[in-house]
Amino acid sequence: MLTLEERPVPEPGQGEARVRMLATPVNPSDLLFVRGLYSGVEARFPAPAGFEGVGVVDALGPGAGNLAPGQRVSVVNGQGGNWADYAVVPAGDLIPVAADVPDEQAASMVVNPASAVLMLRHVLAVPRGQWLLQSAAGSQIGRMMIRLAQRDGVRTINVVRRRESVAELQALGADAVIVAADGPIDEQVREIAGPEGVRYAVDPVAGATGTQMFKALHEEGRMLVYGSLTGEPILVGDDPRYTLAGRRVVEVFWLGYWLPRLDRAARDKLTAALADLVREGVLETEPGRRYPLADITSAVTQAESTGKQGKVLLTPEA
Ligand SMILES: NC(=O)c1ccc[n+]([C@@H]2O[C@H](COP(=O)([O-])OP(=O)(O)OC[C@H]3O[C@@H](n4cnc5c(N)ncnc54)[C@H](OP(=O)(O)O)[C@@H]3O)[C@@H](O)[C@H]2O)c1
């Protein structure tokens, strides 16, 4: 159960900063966390929620570094707690935000944008001219992948569950859009990419969609599974045509694994690239409805609705 509680304003400890939150998204990972289904962070309920957001540095603990009170920052809170008026986090985790980036972009500037860049450019490192197959393509990160792939000369095949998404994604630059209900995804993909299938795929849906995407892989294809929107398993062993030939790879992608493994220089380079790509619109987040913290139940209901437009934001001062 989600409830709003009054608590004393938290004090920052050694190396920590207190941030007054301006806007914080309701992301699928938050929804898994509040249900006790997020394996990345162990929840001991009652627990504060909210992993991402933007705010203003409000107070600094001893040894908190060079940040100045009043500085606007992007806040990735690995322990959760950004769905609040104030959050206390390690100062080193805060990313200063340039004045020309609006709050609604800065609020979602890390989780989806960094995952899109790391999956496409670093983990899969998809070469120009190749096909990338993705599911839940109408999601905010799916839209980022379409624009980033187009910029990098990668062609995308995009799987959606609603026919209404097709024209929208074509307008964004999708090379092909297929509706899952129109027939086995692997058959639809081979008609577009050729009989050998695709070498690269990313799937946050799992279940029947992930299973059919696995079957759309080239014999040396690789698929990153980065979500579980259906909560159902992917079957890789049910058809020997795909498991007794080739060397297809299914691999987990989790930003919480990759980000801490970047050294300081690589992290700075990534955050600079994210800021540029957000400004250029490539990694833009479409703003959705805004809710005050007190209306958390409506915010979550909206975030989980089928066909919602944009990213739902909690705005503590709304
Ligand atoms: N592993 C990581 O580090 C990482 C990082 C970032 C994001 N993610 C994952 O990426 C996914 C998308 O995140 P987001 O913030 O972009 O989400 P979002 O904007 O809220 O969009 C969710 C999308 O998923 C689709 N969807 C929801 N349930 C579905 C189902 N059962 N079957 C098929 N499609 C379904 C929706 O389709 P409709 O448009 O038809 O409603 C919508 O397009 C989430 O699973 C999230 O956890 C993972």
The ligand as an SDF file (V2000), in Angstrom:
LIG
                    3D

 48 52  0  0  0  0  0  0  0  0999 V2000
   17.0950   -2.5770  -16.9510 N   0  0  0  0  0  0  0  0  0  0  0  0
   17.2600   -1.2740  -16.8120 C   0  0  0  0  0  0  0  0  0  0  0  0
   18.2830   -0.7990  -16.3040 O   0  0  0  0  0  0  0  0  0  0  0  0
   16.1750   -0.3710  -17.3180 C   0  0  0  0  0  0  0  0  0  0  0  0
   16.4330    1.0040  -17.4680 C   0  0  0  0  0  0  0  0  0  0  0  0
   15.4120    1.8110  -18.0020 C   0  0  0  0  0  0  0  0  0  0  0  0
   14.1670    1.2440  -18.3420 C   0  0  0  0  0  0  0  0  0  0  0  0
   13.9880   -0.0910  -18.1210 N   0  0  0  0  0  0  0  0  0  0  0  0
   12.7110   -0.7440  -18.4800 C   0  0  0  0  0  0  0  0  0  0  0  0
   12.2350   -0.2520  -19.7180 O   0  0  0  0  0  0  0  0  0  0  0  0
   10.8500   -0.4590  -19.7890 C   0  0  0  0  0  0  0  0  0  0  0  0
   10.1850    0.8000  -20.3290 C   0  0  0  0  0  0  0  0  0  0  0  0
   10.4060    1.8800  -19.4060 O   0  0  0  0  0  0  0  0  0  0  0  0
    9.7850    3.3340  -19.7170 P   0  0  0  0  0  0  0  0  0  0  0  0
   10.1120    4.2350  -18.6050 O   0  0  0  0  0  0  0  0  0  0  0  0
   10.1990    3.7400  -21.0840 O   0  0  0  0  0  0  0  0  0  0  0  0
    8.2310    2.9530  -19.7030 O   0  0  0  0  0  0  0  0  0  0  0  0
    6.9430    3.7710  -20.1010 P   0  0  0  0  0  0  0  0  0  0  0  0
    7.2660    5.0140  -20.8370 O   0  0  0  0  0  0  0  0  0  0  0  0
    6.0950    3.8160  -18.8700 O   0  0  0  0  0  0  0  0  0  0  0  0
    6.2240    2.8310  -21.1780 O   0  0  0  0  0  0  0  0  0  0  0  0
    5.7930    1.5560  -20.8880 C   0  0  0  0  0  0  0  0  0  0  0  0
    5.5450    0.8990  -22.2450 C   0  0  0  0  0  0  0  0  0  0  0  0
    5.4270   -0.4880  -22.0560 O   0  0  0  0  0  0  0  0  0  0  0  0
    4.3180   -0.9710  -22.7660 C   0  0  0  0  0  0  0  0  0  0  0  0
    3.7740   -2.0790  -21.9760 N   0  0  0  0  0  0  0  0  0  0  0  0
    3.3900   -2.0440  -20.6860 C   0  0  0  0  0  0  0  0  0  0  0  0
    2.9760   -3.2750  -20.3010 N   0  0  0  0  0  0  0  0  0  0  0  0
    3.1100   -4.0710  -21.3880 C   0  0  0  0  0  0  0  0  0  0  0  0
    2.8420   -5.4400  -21.6330 C   0  0  0  0  0  0  0  0  0  0  0  0
    2.3360   -6.2350  -20.6660 N   0  0  0  0  0  0  0  0  0  0  0  0
    3.0960   -5.9330  -22.8650 N   0  0  0  0  0  0  0  0  0  0  0  0
    3.5930   -5.1510  -23.8420 C   0  0  0  0  0  0  0  0  0  0  0  0
    3.8670   -3.8350  -23.6710 N   0  0  0  0  0  0  0  0  0  0  0  0
    3.6280   -3.3130  -22.4630 C   0  0  0  0  0  0  0  0  0  0  0  0
    3.3400    0.1920  -22.8880 C   0  0  0  0  0  0  0  0  0  0  0  0
    2.5910    0.0200  -24.0520 O   0  0  0  0  0  0  0  0  0  0  0  0
    1.3060    0.9090  -24.4520 P   0  0  0  0  0  0  0  0  0  0  0  0
    1.8880    2.1650  -25.0770 O   0  0  0  0  0  0  0  0  0  0  0  0
    0.6060    0.0420  -25.4190 O   0  0  0  0  0  0  0  0  0  0  0  0
    0.5280    1.1730  -23.1930 O   0  0  0  0  0  0  0  0  0  0  0  0
    4.2850    1.3920  -22.9600 C   0  0  0  0  0  0  0  0  0  0  0  0
    4.6120    1.6600  -24.2970 O   0  0  0  0  0  0  0  0  0  0  0  0
   10.4030   -0.8590  -18.3760 C   0  0  0  0  0  0  0  0  0  0  0  0
   10.2570   -2.2600  -18.3150 O   0  0  0  0  0  0  0  0  0  0  0  0
   11.5810   -0.4300  -17.5230 C   0  0  0  0  0  0  0  0  0  0  0  0
   11.7020   -1.1800  -16.3180 O   0  0  0  0  0  0  0  0  0  0  0  0
   14.9510   -0.8840  -17.6220 C   0  0  0  0  0  0  0  0  0  0  0  0
  1  2  1  0
  2  3  2  0
  2  4  1  0
  4  5  1  0
  4 48  2  0
  5  6  2  0
  6  7  1  0
  7  8  2  0
  8  9  1  0
  8 48  1  0
  9 10  1  0
  9 46  1  0
 10 11  1  0
 11 12  1  0
 11 44  1  0
 12 13  1  0
 13 14  1  0
 14 15  2  0
 14 16  1  0
 14 17  1  0
 17 18  1  0
 18 19  2  0
 18 20  1  0
 18 21  1  0
 21 22  1  0
 22 23  1  0
 23 24  1  0
 23 42  1  0
 24 25  1  0
 25 26  1  0
 25 36  1  0
 26 27  1  0
 26 35  1  0
 27 28  2  0
 28 29  1  0
 29 30  1  0
 29 35  2  0
 30 31  1  0
 30 32  2  0
 32 33  1  0
 33 34  2  0
 34 35  1  0
 36 37  1  0
 36 42  1  0
 37 38  1  0
 38 39  2  0
 38 40  1  0
 38 41  1  0
 42 43  1  0
 44 45  1  0
 44 46  1  0
 46 47  1  0
M  CHG  2   8   1  16  -1
M  END
$$$$
